[in-house]
């Protein structure tokens, strides 16, 4: 296969057809990552062909995806955007290694891959922690997995404070909340905070404004997304040094033993927040540990080293 150099990516990073990849909001993270990987692997990098593939919902209907593979190189598949975990795994035959977002069960051949951050959060500069103006920040769609978070701010007598079991019950609760409640902004619950639920995905702040606010926030609430507890907002908050409060995350290399504060049940939220806000020294310590975690585990250079340690022995 003859590669053509494309802007941003090394020439041996391609899509399923062997053409230059078209990436969406995570383009900056991915181009930075592959730049670091190329540097760390040296000559071994050119022994690989890397296929970046966004999984589309239609793939579960049309059967296996057809990939163009490089017969002169090792082949690695980087599988993106498959929150449901429904990618037809038979399509991955012929790849030496697979790196996969939202991976629930790693194997010797299949390894976790980071979700990354939106471009806007990749260019903004974090505000020094002591000077950050926003104490607590959340802005996001009120999906079924966030009903349990929502009802901590707006008491609903016919719903328990504790997390609801099962996605079907949560969806019924979301529809009822959407129909019978109008409150979506709870920023007054804590001084100097922004806490807003939106009516749909990407209907809140513009990305540049979101990034600026996040870079100026001390605490960031990062609940589960549409499907997976692992979301892009975790990576954005990590990069910008926020103290993160989250649902339980996969116990993989990126999250296990991290300084993120894990809430097993959202009914614990206010007690957790109040304890943190009363202890600024502890809050700063967690912020510093978060910055260290980003630099040592999750930044582009750290992820490139993690990948290189897997790729080089196979080269």
GIKAJO-V658582 format. One record per residue. RES is the residue in one small letter. PHI is phi in radians with two decimals (999 if undefined). OMEGA is omega in whole degrees, -180 to 180 (none if undefined). Layout:
<<RES,PHI,OMEGA> <RES,PHI,OMEGA>>
This chain:
<<x,999,178> <x,-1.79,-178> <x,-1.65,171> <x,-1.89,179> <x,-1.11,177> <x,-2.09,-177> <x,-1.07,174> <x,1.64,-177> <x,-1.76,168> <x,-1.04,-174> <x,-1.14,-178> <x,-1.65,171> <x,-1.90,-168> <x,-2.37,172> <x,-1.65,-174> <x,-1.13,180> <x,-1.67,-178> <x,1.39,-179> <x,-1.74,176> <x,-0.98,-178> <x,-1.27,172> <x,-1.90,-176> <x,-1.91,-176> <x,-1.65,-173> <x,-1.13,-177> <x,-1.57,-175> <x,-0.97,-176> <x,-1.12,178> <x,-1.05,-175> <x,-1.22,179> <x,-1.17,175> <x,-1.12,-179> <x,-1.08,-178> <x,-1.25,172> <x,-1.10,177> <x,-1.16,-178> <x,-1.12,178> <x,-1.05,-180> <x,-1.17,-176> <x,-1.29,-178> <x,-1.47,-179> <x,1.06,-178> <x,-1.11,-180> <x,-1.15,-180> <x,-1.08,-177> <x,-1.28,176> <x,-1.44,-176> <x,-2.06,165> <x,-1.99,-177> <x,-1.91,180> <x,-1.79,175> <x,-1.58,-177> <x,-2.36,170> <x,-1.46,177> <x,-1.31,178> <x,-1.82,-179> <x,-1.02,-177> <x,-1.18,-175> <x,-1.14,179> <x,-1.25,-178> <x,-1.74,-173> <x,-1.65,179> <x,1.61,-174> <x,-1.08,175> <x,-1.41,179> <x,-1.67,-179> <x,-1.90,168> <x,-1.53,-180> <x,-1.99,-179> <x,-1.57,-178> <x,-1.34,-179> <x,-1.75,-177> <x,-2.31,165> <x,-1.20,-178> <x,-2.12,176> <x,-2.11,177> <x,-1.76,174> <x,-1.91,-174> <x,-1.70,-175> <x,-1.97,166> <x,1.18,-179> <x,-1.79,-178> <x,-1.06,-178> <x,-1.29,-176> <x,1.17,-175> <x,-1.86,180> <x,-0.99,-179> <x,-1.15,-169> <x,-1.08,176> <x,-1.06,178> <x,-1.19,-175> <x,-1.54,176> <x,-1.09,-179> <x,1.71,174> <x,-1.58,180> <x,-1.29,179> <x,-2.48,177> <x,-2.24,171> <x,-1.99,-167> <x,-2.36,171> <x,-1.20,176> <x,1.00,-177> <x,-1.41,-180> <x,-1.67,-177> <x,-2.32,178> <x,-1.13,176> <x,-2.50,178> <x,-1.02,-179> <x,-1.73,-173> <x,-2.05,-172> <x,-2.27,178> <x,-1.12,177> <x,-2.28,-174> <x,-1.22,176> <x,-1.27,179> <x,1.41,-176> <x,-2.27,174> <x,-1.24,-175> <x,-0.93,-178> <x,-1.06,179> <x,-1.40,178> <x,-1.56,-178> <x,-1.95,-179> <x,-1.32,180> <x,-1.70,179> <x,-1.09,174> <x,-1.35,175> <x,-0.88,-168> <x,-0.99,-177> <x,-1.15,-178> <x,-1.79,-178> <x,-1.24,-173> <x,-1.58,-177> <x,-1.66,-176> <x,-1.32,-176> <x,-2.47,-175> <x,-2.35,166> <x,-2.65,171> <x,-2.52,-178> <x,-3.02,-177> <x,-1.17,177> <x,-1.45,177> <x,-1.53,-174> <x,-1.12,-179> <x,-1.41,179> <x,-2.00,176> <x,-1.07,-180> <x,-1.13,174> <x,-1.27,-178> <x,-0.98,-173> <x,-1.29,171> <x,-1.34,179> <x,-1.80,179> <x,-2.22,-177> <x,-1.09,178> <x,-2.12,-170> <x,-1.07,-177> <x,-1.58,174> <x,-2.25,177> <x,-1.24,177> <x,-1.17,-176> <x,-1.25,-179> <x,-1.05,177> <x,-1.43,179> <x,-1.48,171> <x,1.48,-176> <x,-1.20,-178> <x,-1.20,178> <x,-1.16,178> <x,-1.13,179> <x,-1.19,176> <x,-1.08,179> <x,-1.12,180> <x,-1.08,-179> <x,-1.12,179> <x,-1.17,178> <x,-1.09,180> <x,-1.09,-177> <x,-1.42,-169> <x,-1.86,177> <x,-2.18,179> <x,-2.08,-177> <x,-1.23,179> <x,-2.32,-178> <x,-1.97,-178> <x,-2.11,-175> <x,-1.11,-180> <x,-1.35,-178> <x,-1.10,176> <x,-2.27,-180> <x,-1.02,175> <x,0.99,-177> <x,-2.19,174> <x,-2.23,-179> <x,-2.35,-174> <x,-2.36,172> <x,-1.81,-178> <x,-1.87,-175> <x,-1.45,-180> <x,-2.84,179> <x,-1.06,177> <x,1.09,178> <x,-1.82,179> <x,-1.68,-179> <x,-1.18,169> <x,-1.05,-176> <x,-0.93,-178> <x,-1.17,178> <x,-1.21,178> <x,-0.99,-179> <x,-1.10,-180> <x,-1.13,179> <x,-1.16,-179> <x,-1.08,180> <x,-1.16,-178> <x,-1.94,-177> <x,-1.92,178> <x,-1.54,-179> <x,-2.01,178> <x,-2.23,175> <x,-1.53,-177> <x,-2.18,-180> <x,-1.40,178> <x,-1.01,176> <x,-1.46,180> <x,-1.08,-176> <x,-2.22,-171> <x,-1.70,172> <x,-1.17,-180> <x,-1.49,-175> <x,-2.35,178> <x,-1.11,-178> <x,-1.16,174> <x,-1.08,-177> <x,-1.24,177> <x,-1.17,179> <x,-1.18,176> <x,-1.09,-178> <x,-1.04,-175> <x,-1.65,170> <x,1.28,177> <x,-1.40,169> <x,-1.36,-169> <x,-1.80,172> <x,-1.98,-167> <x,-2.53,163> <x,-1.13,173> <x,-1.00,-177> <x,-2.02,178> <x,-1.01,-178> <x,-1.51,179> <x,-1.85,-173> <x,-1.05,-175> <x,-1.46,-173> <x,-2.13,-176> <x,-1.07,179> <x,1.18,177> <x,-1.29,179> <x,-1.42,177> <x,-1.07,-179> <x,-1.57,-175> <x,-1.63,176> <x,-1.75,179> <x,-1.26,179> <x,-2.52,-174> <x,-1.17,174> <x,-1.15,177> <x,-1.51,-170> <x,-1.06,-172> <x,-1.14,177> <x,-1.09,179> <x,-1.13,-179> <x,-1.10,-177> <x,-1.14,177> <x,-1.12,179> <x,-1.18,-177> <x,-1.18,178> <x,-1.46,-176> <x,-2.26,-177> <x,-1.08,179> <x,-1.15,178> <x,-1.15,180> <x,-1.07,178> <x,-1.13,179> <x,-1.07,179> <x,-1.18,176> <x,-1.03,-179> <x,-1.12,177> <x,-1.16,177> <x,-1.14,177> <x,-1.08,178> <x,-1.10,-180> <x,-1.10,177> <x,-1.04,-175> <x,-1.17,-173> <x,-1.74,-174> <x,-2.21,-166> <x,-1.98,179> <x,-1.20,-176> <x,-1.01,-179> <x,-1.15,180> <x,-1.18,179> <x,-1.17,178> <x,-1.08,178> <x,-1.12,177> <x,-1.00,-180> <x,-1.22,-179> <x,-1.06,179> <x,-1.12,178> <x,-1.53,-173> <x,-1.32,-172> <x,-1.07,179> <x,-1.08,-180> <x,-1.51,-174> <x,-1.11,none>>
